[in-house]
Amino acid sequence: MVAVSLCWEPWADQDLGLPDYATSGAAGADLRANFPQDARDGITVAPGARALVPTGLRLAIPDGYEVQLRPRSGLALKHGMTLANTPGTIDADYRGPLGVIVINLGDAAFHIEHGARIAQMVLAPIIFAEFAVVDTLPGTVRGAGGFGSTGHG
């Protein structure tokens, strides 16, 4: 297990608790919408609109790791609510507020209540690459075939 340090924003509702894993086999810990006192009614996201939802948290991620923000499948299926930049990456050297960029791809406005589970975060190791310029690349069966080149389905 790897420790991720968290601290609350001064205005955050700490009664909502820290991110947590819903089941023992869950890969992602649920993040909750945590609105400032003057916005505890939440927000409504119109179809096609985006919003930055605060979590009331800041993170210190260990070197060599990132936190990935991912949509919650139930919100995506039932309401069309997903993340605009999925997966979103939180770098180990970032110490600012943790916010979640949501987008409503559904047909109806969606209300995000204070305390609602809005995303999940996954801690993932980073493998750093060493980049090298070469004159040619080794060949493969696929070659330069791109979008749709491997068939249908």
QUIBELKA-V383629 format. One line per field, one symbol per residue. ss: DSSP state (a for helix, b for strand, c for the rest). psi: psi as a letter, one per 20 degrees, with the letter a starting at -180 (. if undefined). burial: + if it has 24 or more other C-alpha atoms within 12 Angstrom, else -. A space follows every 50 residues. Layout:
# QUIBELKA-V383629
ss->???
psi->???
burial->???
This chain:
# QUIBELKA-V383629
ss->ccccbbbbcccccaaacccbccccccccbbbbccccaaacccbbbccccb bbbbbbbbbbccccbbbbbbccaaaaaaacbbbccccbbbccccccbbbb bbbbcccccbbbccccbbbbbbbbbccccccccccccccccccccccccc ccc
psi->pppppqqqqhiqniiirrqqphrijphqppqqpnqrhjkiiaqpoqpiqq qopqijqqqopqqjrrpppqrphghgghijpaphmpqqpoqhjpjaqoqp oqpojaiqqppoqpiqoirqpppqqpopqpppprhqqqqrghcjpcojij aq.
burial->---+--++---+++--+++--------+++++++++-----++++---++ ++++++++++++--++++++++--+---++++++--++++++----++++ +++++----+++-+++++++++++-------------------------- ---
